[in-house]
Amino acid sequence: MQDVLLCRNIHKTYNEGSTATPVLHDVSLSIKAGEHVAILGSSGSGKSTLLHILGGLDQPSSGEVEFKGHKLHTLSPNALAKLRNDEMGFIYQFHHLLGEFSALENVAMPLRIRGLSAKAAQEKAQVLLNEVGLSHRQAHLPSAMSGGERQRVAIARALVTEPSVVLADEPTGNLDDSTGEQIYQLLTSLSEKKKTAFVVVTHDIALASKMDRVLKIKDGQLVSNQPAQEPV
C-alpha cells in the first residue's frame, strides 16, 4: 500500500529569547493510504506539535515531511495552502466553526476557498451533512447545536473536499463517552466510503486501540509503533 504521508528525522525546538524548549526528537514515520493511525501520548508529549508539522501548519526545526511526493518545505506558502485545501482535512477537539455562519455554510467554506460557486459548494456540503445525520440542522448556527452536533459539522467540513488524509487532534476529547463513540463510528464509516487515511492524536487508550496502528510519543520521541490490538 502506498505511503501518503511520511516524515523523516523531525526535530522541533521552540526558542523564546535565550530559552530553548525541545519538543520533538528525531521522529520518523509513514502513513499509508486509507490507514487509521493513533498518536498516543500524555499532555505535553509533543503529539499535537507533530500533527501540526505533518499538516504543514508548523515547520520542523530540522527534518522533512513528504506528502504524496511533495516535500512540504520546498513549497511556497500559496502552494502549501492549496495542497492542504486539496488533499488534507483537519478536525480539532474544539470544532473551530465560524459562529456567524450556518452549518451548511461552514461545511461549504473549504470549497468556496477552492473557488467553487456558492451553489456547487453548498450542494456538496448538503451531501456531507446528510452523511453525518445533520441534514435537518443545516440552517442552524453553531450556537444552536449540541457539542456532538458541532463536532459532526466539523467532520463534514474536513471531509467535504474528499481529502487523502484527515488529521484529527483530540476529536472526541470534549465529548461524553457515548457521543465520542458515535463520532468514532462516523469517522470509520466515512473513511471506508472515501478511502481516507486518518491520523488521530489522543490520550484516550480506548480510542487508540480501535485504530489500525498506534504510535506512542513520550517526551518528544517515538517510543512505540505497533498494531493497535497489541498493548501500548
Secondary structure, 3 states (H helix, E strand, C coil): CCEEEEEEEEEEEEEECCEEEEEEEEEEEEEECCCEEEEECCCCCCHHHHHHHHCCCCCCCEEEEEECCEEHHHCCHHHHHHHHHHHEEEEECCCCCCCCCCHHHHHHHHHHHHCCCHHHHHHHHHHHHHHCCCHHHCCCCHHHCCHHHHHHHHHHHHHCCCCCEEEEECCCCCCCHHHHHHHHHHHHHHHHHHCCEEEEEECCHHHHCCCCEEEEEECCEEEEEEECCCCC
